[in-house]
Amino acid sequence: MEPNSGRLPGLEATGPHMEPRATCSAAAPLRRQFRVLVGVTGSVAALKLPLLVSKLLDIPDLEVAVVTTERAKHFYSPRDVPVTLYSDADEWEMWKCRSDPVLHIDLRRWADLMLVAPLDANTLGKVASGICDNLLTCVIRAWDRSKPLLFCPAMNTAMWEHPITEQQVGQLKAFGYIEIPCVAKKLVCGDQEEWWLRSTGGPRGAIPR
């Protein structure tokens, strides 16, 4: 489901930055859902995005949206992801003049927790260095560090074992982000990949409730 309304899921535009406005029934106020923003990057582990979103939606009172990099789109079909997907084009299409919303800021305000799964080697290096050249890395750079940010590394074992990977993972942890350790999975090419999913297909670690 590609966004085309200019609104974040569960929000109504109330001003330049689409601040949340509570909606309630006449009978009783609605309980606000816990909001999870999933970031997905260009690792083959992005194949598991539909499964991850499905598992998250099984959790009561959880609202989910996805921010995708362009390379990640190669590994899944948007038709298989039943939540709003945001990508680089949405940031630029929403902003035309000074009064328009800034999507990466609205997303960091909307979310209670961010889960970057998978985090590929390229985006790991960008985040560790402070580079923010797409929607996902802009959200991470602007992230409110009082809120949890979980990251799930996923890359070929040869890339994982490069000395710079440990440095970059350590830098993200120094920022206060939480690593979900990877496990080894065999790739179609025959190599091993350090992956963020258990062999059962479920995500490692728990989402705070």
N, C-alpha and C positions, 0 to 999 in steps of 0.2 A: 504494500500500500504506500505509494509515494505521496508525500505531503503536497497539497496544492492549495490549501486554505490560508496559508500564512499564519496558522495558529499552532501552538504546541498542544499535544494531547492533554485534554482535561483542563485547558486554560481558555479564558476569553480575553481578547485584546482589550486592554483598558487604557492604553497610553502608548508612548513611543516604544517601550520595552516590554509590552504585554505582561504586565505584572499580574499575578494570580488574583482572580476575583471569586470569592466563595459563591457556590450555588447550593441552594437547599430547597427542600420541599416545604410545603405549607405545614405539614404535620410535624416533621422533626428534621434537625440538621443532619446532613450526610457525614459519615465518617470519612476523612480524607485518606486516600490510599497512599501507601508508601511508593515512592517513585524511583525506579531504577533506569538509568541511562546506560545502555550497552554500546560500547565502542567496538567495532570490528575492523581488522586490518588485513592486509594481503598475504596471509599465511594460508596454506592448504587447510589448516584447522578451521577456517571460516566455513567450510562445508557443514560444520556442526551448528552454525548459527540458528537455523530453524528449530533444531532440537533444543538448544539452549533457551531460546525464547519460549518455546512450548513448556519447558520445565518451569521456567520462571512464572509463567501465567497460571500454572497449577497452584501457586502459592496464594492463599487468600489475601485480599486487600493489597495486591501488588499491581502497579501500573508500569508499563514498560514502553520505552521508545529506543530506537537504534540510530546511532551515528556511524556511517560507513565511509571508509576510504574508497577511492575509485578502484584500486586494485582488488579490494576485497569483493567487489561485485562479480568478479570472475568466477567465484566459488559457490555462489548460491543464487537462487531465483527469488526476486522480491515477492513473487506470488506465494512463496512458501513461508513468508514471514508475516504473521497476522497483526503487526503493529506498525506504527508510523516509522518510516525510514527517512533519515535526513542525510544529505550528501552535500558536497561542495557547491553544487549549482544552487541549492536552496538558500545558502547564505547570501549569495550575490543577487539572486532574484528578489529576495525580500527587501534588500537595502537599495533604495534609489536616491534618497535624499536624507538630510540630517534627522528628520522626525521619524524615520522608519526603524523597525526593530533590528537589533543586532543579534543574529541567531545564536552565535556561540555564547553570548552573555545570557540570553533568555534560557538556553538549555542548562547552563550551570545554576541558574536560579531555580529552575523547575525541579531538578533532580535532587533526591535525598542521598543517593549513592550512585557512583559510577563504577561500571565493571568493563574493563577493556579485555576482551576475550574473542579471538586471540590477539596478542600483542606480538607482531612480527619483529624481526631484527632491525628493519629499517625504521619503523616507528619508535622502537625502543631507543635507538640512537638519537632520533629527533627529540624525543621527550627529555632524555637525559641531558641534551645540549640546549634545551630551551627553544628549539626551532618550532615554529607554529605556522606552517605553510598550507594547511588545509583545515577544514571545519573541525575534524576530530582533535588535531593537535592544538587548535585554538581553544577548544573547550577545556582540554587538559591544562593548558597554560593559564587559563583564567579560573581554574577550579578553586572552589572554596575549600581550603585544606582543613576546615573544621568538620567537613563531611568525609565519609570513607571513599577512597578510590582504590579499587582492587585491580590488579593487572595479572594477566595469565600469559607468560611468555610461550611462544611457539615458533620453532625454527628447526632447520636441519641440525643434526648433532654436531657436524663440523663447525657450523656457525655458533652453536651454543657453547662449544668448548674454546672458542677464540677468547684470548685474555680480556679483550675489551668488553665482552658480554657481562662478565662478573662485575666489572667496574660500573657499567651502565645500570645493571640491576641494583647494585648498591646505592647508586645515586638516586634512583627512584625511591628506594626505601628511606634514604635520608630526607627526601621531601615529605615523608610521612605516608607514602602510598604502601599498600599491603600486597605482597607477592603471594600468589597462589602457585605453589611449586609445580613444575611440569613433570610429566612422566614420559617414558619412551614409547613411541608407536612406530610401526613399520610403514614406510611410504610405498606407493606403487612402484617407484623407481628401485626399490629394494633397500634404500638407505633407511636409517633410523631417524626419526624426527622427535625432538623434545616437544611434547604436546601437553596441552592443559586439560585433557579429558581422561577420565578413568576408562578402562577397557569396557566398562558397563555402559558407557555413553553419558553418564551423569557428570556434572561439573564437580571438580574438587573444591572442598571448602564449603562454607555455609554463608548464605546471604543473611546479614543481620536483620532480625525481625523488629 
